[in-house]
Amino acid sequence: MNRLEKDLDHIFALVGNLWEDLRGKRLFITGGTGFFGSWFLESLVWANDRLELGVSATVLTRNPDSFKKKMPHLAGHPVIKFHTGDVRDFDFPEGQFTHIFHAATTSAVATFNNLEGHLVKFDTIVGGTRHVLDFALKCHAKKFFLISTGAVYGKQPPEIPRMSEDYCGTLDYFNPNFAVGGGKRVAEFLCAHYSSKYGIETKIARCFSFLGPYLPLDIHYAVGNFIRDALGGGPIQINGDGTQCRSYLYTADLMIWLWTILFKGESCRAYNVGSDKEITIAELANLVARSVQLPVEVKIARAPSPGMPPERYVPSVDRAKKELGLLETIDLEEAIKRTMAFNSNRD
């Protein structure tokens, strides 16, 4: 059994009898070809094959052929079908769907390469969410799952060590980077409105930072860049001063949390998803460096500015722990080792 299969077995075991909620169900998935979506499909197929759930999943994508090349084992699975279109204006497929998993945004690669502007990001999130909600009405979906983001809180104040779901945030509406955080805030409002007016059971996950197999190593994810650099023999390059605080949840735990929120979470109640165990970027780089056999140098671009509080992006996950019994089962050091092993063994 390879590393990915062990992770999928871990997800399968900890979600447990909640999988029965999917027996005989029909899912519609947006963002299914991205980092989250790939894991969502992997774990769905894994559970279906072991429990003979009889589930089916239709994946919205602008480019089915690209996904088929990237993940042929999923693209060729009988559970998965493709529906070609853009999340903002796709033609509604026929028939009823019971569950909708909505994770679509502009692609991370396009964002990194500045191929899509801020207005496109905002319209994809807001217009796309409304279009998918309209589809949910037409197809009589019972559950709608919005993958939101910790960016809805805006910049984390230094006096708040961990942002809770009750924190109203500090979004700067005049900053072009408002597009993602602000767009997801509006998407959450749309979900609440459709739930109140039409009775759709809506689940919301505000996701923070993650690592694991399928995480891109060559765009704007610091931990992915560090792993890439370490696997290449170094040095690991930190472009800032290394004082920023982040936290990381392994993708197997991410999927356990998301599936549990879908099955057990309260409707129209947001849940932070991530780790509450903070680490500075410099500490993270050194932890990655220690995870390879040969010595790897860590380079920091500049010294910290005296008196400047570190930038933070760390959630409080007390709500998920207390209400849903969720835990972080794989620590950061182990998560790094598993991610590195996966990438070391790829063709």
N, C-alpha and C positions, 0 to 999 in steps of 0.2 A: 504494500500500500504506500503510495507516494505522499508527499507533504500535503498537497491539496486535498487528497482523499481523507487524510486524518483530520484536517480542519472541518471538512464537510460532515464527517462522522460526529465530530464534537458538536457542531451546530445541530445536527439531527437529534442527538441524544438530549441536549439541554432544552430544546424547544418541546420535546416530548410529545405528550398526547394532544397538545394544541394543534398539531398538524391535521387532526381530524376535521377542523373547521374548513379545510380545503377539499374534502372528499366530494368528487363529482362537480367541482366548481369550475367556472370559466373566468380567467383573469385577463385583463388588458393592462399592458405595461408600457409606460413611456420612460425614456432614458435607460432602456434595457440593455443598450450596448456600451454604456459607460462603466466606470469603476464600480459604483454601487449596483447598477443594473446587472452587470456580469455576475457578481456574487449572489444577487437575488435569484437569478436564473439557475446558477449552479446549485444552490441549496434547495430550490424548488424541485428541480429535476431529481436531485439526490433523494429527497423525501418521497417524491411520487414513486420512484422506482422501488423503494424499499417497502412502502406501505400499500402500493397499488391503489393510489388515491383516485385515479381516473381524472386528474386535473388537466386542463389545457390552458395555454398562455399565448396570447397574441401580442407581439412586440411591435410597437410603432417605431419605425426608423426611416431616415431619409436615404440610407444606403445599405440595403440588406446584403449586397455582395461583399461589402467591406467587413461586415460582422462575420459572414460565412468564412472568409479567409482568416480572420483573427481567431475565431473560436468554432472550428468546424464540428467539434463534438457536441456543442450545444445547438448550433444551427441545424444539424441533421437529426436532432432528437424529435421523435414523433409528438411529444408534448408541445413543442414550440412551433408557432407559425409567425409569419411576418406580415405587417401591414405597412405599405410604403406611404410616407407623407411627412409633412412638417407639423409639429405639435400645435402651431397656431391656426392651421386651416385644413387639417386632414379630413378626408371624406370619412364619415362614420361607417365602420364595418357593420354588417348585418347581425341580427340576433341579440340575445341577452348576455350580459356579463355580470358576474356577481361581485367581483373585487377589481378595483382599479388602483394600481401602484403608479403614482405620478412623481417621477424623479427628473423629468426632462428640463434641461437648461441649455444654454449655448455650450459647445464642447470646450473642455479644459484646454485642449491644444489650440483651438481657435482663439480663446481668450489670451493664452500665453503669447501667441504670435500676433496679437492685435489685429486679427482678421475680422472681428465683429465689434462694432462700436457699442457704447453704453446704452444707446436707445434700443438697439437690437437685443441686448441682454434683457433690458427691462420688459420689452414687448414679448420676448419669448417666455419669460416667467409669468407675467401678468396675463397677456393675451392667451398664452398657451394654457394656463390653469383654467381660465374661464371657458375655453373651448373644450377642454377635457371634462370639466364639470357639466357642461351642456350635454356632452356625450353620455356622462353618467346618468343623467335624467332620461335620455332616450333609451338607453339599454337597460334601465331599471336596476342599476348597481346598488348593492346593499352597503358596501364598504368602500370608502375612498381614502387612500393613504397619501398624504402630501409629505414629500421629503423636503423639509425646510432647512434652515442653516442658522448657526450661531451668529452669522453676520447681521441678523435682524436686530441685534442689540446695539450695533454700532461699536465705537471704540470703548474698550473696557476701562473704566476709571481706575486709577492706581489704588484707591481706597477700598475697592471691591475685589477681594481675592478670587472669588468664583461667582460667575453670573448665574442667578437663578431664573426660572421661568417667569417669576413675578417682576423682574427688573424691566422697566419700560424702555430702557435704552437711551442712546445718545446719537441717533442717526443725524447726519449732517445733510440736509436736503439740497444744499448748494454744491456739494461735492459730487463730481461725476461718478465716483465709486459707490454712490448711493444705489446704483442700478440693481445690484444683487441683493443687498440687505433690504432695501426699500421695496424692491419687487417681491421678495418673499413675504414681507410684512403684508403687502396688498394681497398676495396669494392666500395667506392665512385668513385674511378678512373674507375673501371670496368663499373659502371653504366654510367658514362660520355662517355666512349668509345663506348659502345653498343648503347647509344642514338645517338651519332654523326654518327656512321657507319650505323645503322639500323633504326633509326628514332623512337625508343621506347621512349615514354614520361615518363621521370623518375623523381620521387619526392624523396627528401632526408630530413629526420628529424633527427637532432642531439639531442638526448634526454639526459636530466640531471637526477635529482633526484625527486622521486614521492612517494606518499603514498595514501592508500585507500584500499578498500576491495580487497582481494586476494594477497596483499603484504605478502610474507613470513615473519614471525616474529622470526624465529629461525636460520637465517643465517647472512650474513655480512651487512645487512641494519640497520644502527644505529637507525633510527626512529622506525623500526619494533621491534628491541630489546627493546627499551624504552617502547613501548606500551605493549609488552609482560610482562616486569618487573612490570609495573604499574598495569596491570590487575591481576598480581599475588600477589599484595600487597607490592611490592618493596623488597629491594631497587632497584632504577635504577642505573646501573653501567656504568660509563664512563671509558673506558680503557686507554684513553689518557689524555691530560690536559684540554680538553673541549674548546680550543680556535679555533678549525677548523671552518671555515665558509662554510655553505651549504645553499641551498634554495630548497623548496619543492613545487611541484604542485600537486593538488589533481587529482585523476584519472579521474573524470568526465571532468575536464578541459583538461586533457591530451587527452582524446578521441575527444573532440570538436576540439582541435588543430590538431590532426592527420587527422581526416576526412576532415577538411578544407584544410589542405595542400595537401591531395590527390586530392581533387576536384578543388582547385583554385591555388595551388602553381605553381610557374614557374618551368619548366623542368630544371633539372641539376642545381638547385639553392638550396643550403642548408639552412635550417631554424632551428635555435635553438629552442628547446621545453623545457620549464621549467619555474620556477619563478625567477624573478630578485630581489626578496626581501630576502636578506641574513639574516641568524641567526647563532649564534655560536652553537656548539654542546651542551655546557653547558646550554645556553638559551633554546634550544630545549628540553633538558631533563627536565628542570624545568617547561616548558610549558606543557609537557605531564603529569608531576606530578600533576599539578594544575587541570588537566582535569578529575581526579577521585575524588570521594567523600571523601575517607579516606586519611589522610596524608601519603605521600610517600616520603621516603628519597632519595636524589640524592647523589651518591658517585663518586668522581673524583679520578682516580688512582694516578695522580701526578700533581704537581704544574707546571705552565708554565715556560719555560726557559726564563730568562731575555734577552731582545733584539731580540728574535726570532720572525719574522713576522708570523702571523697565516697562516696555509694552507687554500687555498680557492678553491672552486669549484662552481662558480656562473656564469650563462650566462647573456649576454645581449640578450634581446628578442625584441629589437626595430624593427628588420626587420619583424617579425611575426605580431607585433602590427600595424606597419605603412602600410605594403603591403597587409595584409590579415584581418586586423581589429580584431585581436584576443586579448582577455583580460583574466586576471585571475579573475574568478567570485566567487571563494570560497576561503576564506582566510585560513591561516595555522591553526589557533585555531579551526575553524569549521571543517577543514579537519581531524584534530586529533580526535575530538569528534566523527565524523562520522565513522572513521576507528575503533575506540575503540568500538563503539556501534555495528558495524558489527561483530567484533570478540567476543564480549561479548555474542552475540545471537547465535553463531554457536554451533552446536552439539559437 
